[in-house]
Amino acid sequence: MLKLYDHPLSPYAQKVKIALREKGQPFETLTPGGLGAGGAQGEFIRANPRAEVPALVDGEVMIFDSTIILEYLEDCWPSPALLPATPAERARVRMLEEAMDTHFEAINWGLSEIRWFRRAEGELERTLLARAASQTRRWFGWLESQLESRPWFNGETFGWGDLAVVPYLNGSVGHGFPPEKGSRLADWLARTNERPSVVETAAEAAASARASAMPNVAELVRQGLFKREYRDHRLEWMIKSGGAQVVIDGLARDNIRFSPDFGPR
């Protein structure tokens, strides 16, 4: 059986689980230890030297990066197809995924840094929250333009383009930023959240959020016992949105981390 290293709150892992469920492929999920403190090791690190979820193990095959995993699943189990049929439409869907995985993900991640992990307070907190809200609204406008008159981001049927968007929009809703009621985007989100593959994946995320809710998580961060990963697009978001001091403080307190170096540990 396929093994998927997973954290239910990871939108990247959620994409892969939705794809597996759409394709009817059974899989076992494993949550690696040491992620929060940056101390992951063992088979998980062999599967993904970046120490990030998701990572897929298919027998002797080990694959990291959610997009590459999706491509592997499409190659191994081409039916039902999740990508559109034409090269142009496939490129459109892949660009959509890339945009969501990088620029959009960083907004929700930044909101979590502020609200859950209390990285900023006072005027800086208000500034970062306001900028995140403004950026989310602009993204919703862009997504509306990408959806156009299509019933699905993927085209005529649910697919890659939709599973690449729904984890992030559900994250926005969780942060109090839903699409405008009555908009095409809100209608799409409601229909997407009715699909069994999405229902099951979202339920796992909700259960994980309830189980992991710790009133002292911000204190754990302050003590350096929990380190959030500040890689590429996340670091860019924090700095361009006015949070350079958050990064400086995190480096001084040793409670932020970056991707580990590849190689034996």
C-alpha positions as CSV (number, residue, x, y, z in Angstrom):
1,M,0.0,0.0,0.0
2,L,1.1,3.6,-0.7
3,K,2.5,5.4,2.4
4,L,2.1,9.2,2.6
5,Y,4.0,11.2,5.2
6,D,1.4,13.8,6.1
7,H,0.2,16.5,8.4
8,P,-3.5,17.0,8.1
9,L,-3.2,20.8,8.3
10,S,-0.7,21.0,5.4
11,P,-2.4,22.2,2.3
12,Y,0.3,20.6,0.3
13,A,-0.5,17.2,1.8
14,Q,-4.2,17.9,1.4
15,K,-3.8,18.3,-2.3
16,V,-2.2,14.8,-2.6
17,K,-4.8,13.1,-0.4
18,I,-7.7,14.6,-2.5
19,A,-6.0,13.3,-5.6
20,L,-5.5,9.8,-4.1
21,R,-9.1,9.7,-3.1
22,E,-10.3,10.9,-6.5
23,K,-8.3,8.1,-8.1
24,G,-9.5,5.5,-5.6
25,Q,-6.0,4.6,-4.5
26,P,-5.8,3.3,-0.9
27,F,-3.0,4.8,1.2
28,E,-1.7,4.9,4.7
29,T,-0.8,8.2,6.4
30,L,2.1,8.7,8.7
31,T,2.8,11.8,10.7
32,P,6.5,12.3,11.1
33,G,7.8,13.3,14.5
34,G,10.0,16.3,15.2
35,L,8.5,18.5,12.5
36,G,7.6,21.3,14.9
37,A,11.1,21.5,16.5
38,G,12.9,20.9,13.2
39,G,14.3,17.5,14.3
40,A,12.6,15.1,11.9
41,Q,14.7,12.1,11.0
42,G,14.6,8.4,9.9
43,E,12.8,7.1,6.8
44,F,10.9,10.3,6.5
45,I,14.2,12.2,5.9
46,R,15.2,9.6,3.4
47,A,11.9,10.1,1.6
48,N,12.2,13.9,1.7
49,P,15.6,15.5,2.6
50,R,13.8,18.9,2.9
51,A,11.9,17.5,6.0
52,E,8.6,18.6,4.7
53,V,5.3,16.9,4.1
54,P,4.0,15.4,1.9
55,A,6.4,12.6,0.9
56,L,5.1,9.5,-0.9
57,V,6.6,6.0,-0.5
58,D,5.5,3.5,-3.2
59,G,7.6,0.4,-2.5
60,E,11.2,1.3,-3.2
61,V,10.1,4.6,-4.8
62,M,10.3,7.8,-2.6
63,I,9.0,11.1,-3.9
64,F,8.8,14.5,-2.3
65,D,7.1,17.8,-3.4
66,S,3.4,17.8,-3.8
67,T,3.4,18.7,-7.4
68,I,5.8,15.9,-8.3
69,I,3.8,13.5,-6.3
70,L,0.6,14.5,-8.2
71,E,2.5,14.0,-11.5
72,Y,3.6,10.5,-10.3
73,L,0.0,9.6,-9.4
74,E,-1.2,10.8,-12.8
75,D,1.5,8.8,-14.6
76,C,0.8,5.6,-12.6
77,W,-3.0,5.8,-12.5
78,P,-4.0,7.9,-15.5
79,S,-7.7,7.1,-15.0
80,P,-9.6,9.0,-13.9
81,A,-7.5,11.8,-15.4
82,L,-7.1,14.8,-13.1
83,L,-5.3,17.1,-15.7
84,P,-7.3,18.6,-18.6
85,A,-6.9,17.1,-22.1
86,T,-5.1,19.8,-24.0
87,P,-1.6,21.1,-23.6
88,A,-2.8,24.7,-23.2
89,E,-5.3,23.8,-20.5
90,R,-2.8,21.6,-18.7
91,A,-0.4,24.6,-18.6
92,R,-3.1,26.9,-17.3
93,V,-3.9,24.5,-14.4
94,R,-0.2,24.0,-13.6
95,M,0.3,27.8,-13.5
96,L,-2.7,28.1,-11.1
97,E,-1.2,25.4,-8.8
98,E,2.2,27.1,-8.8
99,A,0.6,30.5,-7.9
100,M,-1.5,29.0,-5.1
101,D,1.4,26.9,-3.7
102,T,3.7,29.9,-3.4
103,H,2.2,33.3,-3.3
104,F,-1.3,32.5,-1.9
105,E,0.0,29.9,0.7
106,A,2.2,32.5,2.2
107,I,-0.7,34.7,3.2
108,N,-2.4,32.0,5.2
109,W,0.9,31.0,6.7
110,G,1.6,34.5,7.7
111,L,-1.9,34.9,9.3
112,S,-1.1,31.7,11.4
113,E,2.2,33.3,12.5
114,I,0.4,36.3,13.8
115,R,-2.8,34.9,15.2
116,W,-1.7,31.5,16.5
117,F,2.0,32.0,17.2
118,R,1.8,35.6,18.2
119,R,4.8,36.8,16.3
120,A,3.5,40.4,16.2
121,E,1.4,42.6,18.5
122,G,0.1,46.1,18.6
123,E,0.6,48.3,15.5
124,L,2.7,45.7,13.7
125,E,0.0,43.1,14.2
126,R,-2.7,45.4,12.8
127,T,-0.5,46.3,9.8
128,L,0.2,42.7,8.9
129,L,-3.4,41.6,9.3
130,A,-4.7,44.5,7.2
131,R,-2.2,43.7,4.4
132,A,-3.1,40.0,4.5
133,A,-6.8,40.9,4.2
134,S,-6.1,43.2,1.3
135,Q,-3.9,40.7,-0.5
136,T,-6.6,37.9,0.0
137,R,-9.3,40.1,-1.6
138,R,-7.0,40.8,-4.6
139,W,-6.3,37.1,-4.9
140,F,-10.1,36.4,-4.9
141,G,-10.5,38.8,-7.8
142,W,-7.7,37.0,-9.7
143,L,-9.2,33.6,-9.0
144,E,-12.6,34.8,-10.3
145,S,-10.9,35.8,-13.5
146,Q,-9.3,32.4,-13.8
147,L,-12.5,30.6,-13.2
148,E,-14.3,32.7,-15.8
149,S,-17.4,30.8,-17.0
150,R,-16.0,27.4,-16.2
151,P,-17.9,25.2,-13.7
152,W,-14.5,24.1,-12.3
153,F,-11.0,25.5,-12.3
154,N,-10.1,22.4,-14.2
155,G,-12.7,23.0,-16.9
156,E,-15.8,20.9,-17.3
157,T,-15.0,18.4,-14.6
158,F,-13.4,18.6,-11.1
159,G,-9.6,17.9,-11.2
160,W,-6.1,19.1,-10.6
161,G,-7.0,22.8,-10.9
162,D,-9.6,22.5,-8.2
163,L,-7.7,20.4,-5.7
164,A,-4.8,22.9,-6.1
165,V,-7.1,25.7,-4.9
166,V,-9.5,24.3,-2.3
167,P,-7.1,23.7,0.6
168,Y,-6.0,27.3,0.5
169,L,-9.4,28.9,0.2
170,N,-10.6,26.7,3.1
171,G,-7.6,28.1,5.0
172,S,-8.8,31.7,4.2
173,V,-12.2,30.9,5.4
174,G,-10.7,29.6,8.6
175,H,-8.9,32.9,9.1
176,G,-12.2,34.8,8.6
177,F,-11.7,35.7,4.9
178,P,-14.3,33.9,2.9
179,P,-15.1,34.7,-0.8
180,E,-17.9,37.2,-1.2
181,K,-21.3,35.6,-0.8
182,G,-23.0,35.1,-4.2
183,S,-19.7,35.2,-6.2
184,R,-18.7,32.6,-8.7
185,L,-15.8,31.8,-6.4
186,A,-18.1,31.2,-3.3
187,D,-20.3,29.0,-5.4
188,W,-17.4,27.0,-6.6
189,L,-16.0,26.6,-3.1
190,A,-19.4,25.3,-1.8
191,R,-19.7,22.7,-4.6
192,T,-16.1,21.7,-4.1
193,N,-16.5,21.2,-0.4
194,E,-19.3,18.7,-1.1
195,R,-17.1,16.3,-3.0
196,P,-16.3,13.2,-0.8
197,S,-12.6,13.4,-1.4
198,V,-12.6,17.0,-0.1
199,V,-15.1,16.3,2.7
200,E,-12.8,13.5,4.1
201,T,-9.6,15.5,3.8
202,A,-11.2,18.7,5.4
203,A,-12.6,16.6,8.2
204,E,-9.1,15.3,9.0
205,A,-7.7,18.8,9.1
206,A,-10.5,19.9,11.4
207,A,-9.9,17.0,13.7
208,S,-6.2,17.7,13.8
209,A,-6.8,21.4,14.6
210,R,-9.0,20.5,17.5
211,A,-6.5,17.9,18.8
212,S,-3.5,20.1,18.5
213,A,-5.0,23.3,19.9
214,M,-2.7,24.3,22.7
215,P,-3.2,27.5,24.7
216,N,0.6,27.8,25.3
217,V,1.8,27.3,21.7
218,A,2.9,30.9,21.4
219,E,5.0,30.5,24.6
220,L,6.6,27.3,23.1
221,V,7.6,29.4,20.1
222,R,9.0,32.1,22.4
223,Q,11.1,29.5,24.2
224,G,12.4,28.1,20.9
225,L,10.7,24.7,21.5
226,F,8.6,25.1,18.3
227,K,10.2,26.4,15.2
228,R,8.2,27.4,12.1
229,E,9.8,27.1,8.7
230,Y,10.5,30.3,6.9
231,R,11.3,29.1,3.4
232,D,11.3,31.2,0.1
233,H,7.8,32.6,-0.4
234,R,7.0,32.7,3.3
235,L,10.1,34.8,4.1
236,E,9.2,37.0,1.1
237,W,5.7,37.6,2.3
238,M,6.7,38.5,5.9
239,I,9.3,41.0,4.7
240,K,7.3,42.6,1.9
241,S,4.3,42.9,4.2
242,G,6.2,44.8,6.8
243,G,7.3,42.1,9.2
244,A,11.1,42.2,8.8
245,Q,11.3,42.7,12.6
246,V,9.5,39.4,13.0
247,V,12.2,37.6,11.1
248,I,15.0,39.4,13.0
249,D,13.4,38.5,16.3
250,G,12.9,34.9,15.2
251,L,16.5,34.6,14.2
252,A,17.7,36.1,17.5
253,R,15.4,33.7,19.5
254,D,16.2,30.7,17.4
255,N,12.5,29.9,16.8
256,I,12.4,30.0,13.1
257,R,14.1,27.5,10.7
258,F,14.9,27.0,7.1
259,S,15.2,24.0,4.9
260,P,17.9,21.6,6.2
261,D,21.0,20.9,4.2
262,F,20.9,17.7,2.1
263,G,23.1,14.8,3.1
264,P,23.6,12.4,6.0
265,R,22.8,13.5,9.5
